[in-house]
Amino acid sequence: MIEVSKLSKHFSEHLAVNNLSFTIQPGEVIGFLGPNGAGKSTTMKMLTGFLAPSAGSVKIHGFDIAKQRISAQRVLGYLPEGAPCYGEMTVLDFLLFIGKVRGYHGKELQERVKRVIDLLELGRVIGQSIDTLSKGFNRRVGLAQAVMHEPKVLILDEPTDGLDPNQKHQVRQLIKALAKDRIVIISTHILEEVSALCTRVLLIAHGELIVDETPHQLSQRSKYHQAVTLYSEDALDQAALKALPGVQSLEENSRDGSLTLIPEPGAVLFPVVNALIQQRGWQVQEVAVESGRLDEVFRRLTRGESA
Ligand SMILES: Nc1ncnc2c1ncn2[C@@H]1O[C@H](COP(=O)(O)OP(=O)(O)OP(=O)(O)O)[C@@H](O)[C@H]1O
């Protein structure tokens, strides 16, 4: 379990993190979200003991990160933002080095390094220097060092940043596999990652926690929650669609000519839209019901509007 209590960080006059409190249980995958400069990396550095807080406390499985740092760090795996250092080392030497720093030697060191090489599928690059790796492999090496000691808590700062879609998919699958029975905290700007991976969202803006809920609850705040989009080659009677009960507004999507009906809060539009299509005999290629758009909720919440 992670217990964060009244955590703050000042950089001279600037308050980067302001009075954060939350607890996280094993099995939870937390999406730590916020716009640039919101305080995500600063918070992660305080959670992992790399930065001392100005106020407040962090306990990792009962260990206070300020007072029992070594014990807390034994149960922590951390993937910092960006690439691993030691660019001139080969992947194998880097992993052996990390293993030794973690206190392993002999057979156990060899076995642990082999396990992460297999887990992260690093076999074909072990002799390559870290500087020459593609971004995807770089991230995988970063993850390999973070999980070598099988930590109960994994803190990953933008784990898929800069990866291509295939690599993103691979790293997400890996995080899913690692997440079982652990606590995983992921800082990300990529909202599809939150839907794909996270069980809970902590959204911060200006260093303050503004939302703590599930991705599903967050998407329910979207004005597009339960919105219905119609794709049709025929021109549809927009006035009739707008007049349907529960319709708040209608948007024309110029990119593909589709129409999106936005519901009034709590309204379910699909049955009435479907009935109108049947009644009019319209040729509609597709009727799509949305669960909500996280990007729109994110924008509204982090600009200080209520959602
Ligand atoms: N070492 C530092 N000295 C002074 N100010 C800092 C320092 N580190 C961070 N800050 C400031 O603290 C604020 C929060 O920065 P932080 O890196 O935590 O944001 P972030 O949410 O991780 O942003 P991004 O999404 O851009 O990575 C920013 O205003 C940043 O400029």
The ligand as a MOL file (V3000), in Angstrom:
LIG
                    3D

  0  0  0     0  0            999 V3000
M  V30 BEGIN CTAB
M  V30 COUNTS 31 33 0 0 0
M  V30 BEGIN ATOM
M  V30 1 N 14.4530 21.2630 -10.0290 0
M  V30 2 C 13.5300 22.2080 -10.2460 0
M  V30 3 N 13.7780 23.5060 -9.9660 0
M  V30 4 C 12.8530 24.4600 -10.1560 0
M  V30 5 N 11.6190 24.2270 -10.6440 0
M  V30 6 C 11.3120 22.9590 -10.9650 0
M  V30 7 C 12.2460 21.8820 -10.7830 0
M  V30 8 N 11.6470 20.7250 -11.1840 0
M  V30 9 C 10.4100 21.0620 -11.5880 0
M  V30 10 N 10.2060 22.3960 -11.4520 0
M  V30 11 C 8.9550 23.1310 -11.7700 0
M  V30 12 O 7.9020 22.5010 -11.0600 0
M  V30 13 C 6.7220 22.4360 -11.8610 0
M  V30 14 C 6.2630 20.9930 -12.0020 0
M  V30 15 O 7.2100 20.3100 -12.8230 0
M  V30 16 P 7.0660 18.7520 -13.1690 0
M  V30 17 O 8.2810 18.3720 -13.9600 0
M  V30 18 O 6.7910 17.9910 -11.9300 0
M  V30 19 O 5.7650 18.7450 -14.0760 0
M  V30 20 P 5.1550 17.5560 -14.9400 0
M  V30 21 O 3.7030 17.4790 -14.5730 0
M  V30 22 O 5.9540 16.3150 -14.7600 0
M  V30 23 O 5.3190 18.1530 -16.4110 0
M  V30 24 P 5.5810 17.4180 -17.8290 0
M  V30 25 O 4.2890 16.7850 -18.1880 0
M  V30 26 O 5.9040 18.5680 -18.7190 0
M  V30 27 O 6.7100 16.4360 -17.6350 0
M  V30 28 C 7.0760 23.1170 -13.1910 0
M  V30 29 O 6.6530 24.4490 -13.1110 0
M  V30 30 C 8.5880 23.0270 -13.2400 0
M  V30 31 O 9.1390 24.0810 -13.9750 0
M  V30 END ATOM
M  V30 BEGIN BOND
M  V30 1 1 1 2
M  V30 2 1 2 3
M  V30 3 2 2 7
M  V30 4 2 3 4
M  V30 5 1 4 5
M  V30 6 2 5 6
M  V30 7 1 6 7
M  V30 8 1 6 10
M  V30 9 1 7 8
M  V30 10 2 8 9
M  V30 11 1 9 10
M  V30 12 1 10 11
M  V30 13 1 11 12
M  V30 14 1 11 30
M  V30 15 1 12 13
M  V30 16 1 13 14
M  V30 17 1 13 28
M  V30 18 1 14 15
M  V30 19 1 15 16
M  V30 20 2 16 17
M  V30 21 1 16 18
M  V30 22 1 16 19
M  V30 23 1 19 20
M  V30 24 2 20 21
M  V30 25 1 20 22
M  V30 26 1 20 23
M  V30 27 1 23 24
M  V30 28 2 24 25
M  V30 29 1 24 26
M  V30 30 1 24 27
M  V30 31 1 28 29
M  V30 32 1 28 30
M  V30 33 1 30 31
M  V30 END BOND
M  V30 END CTAB
M  END
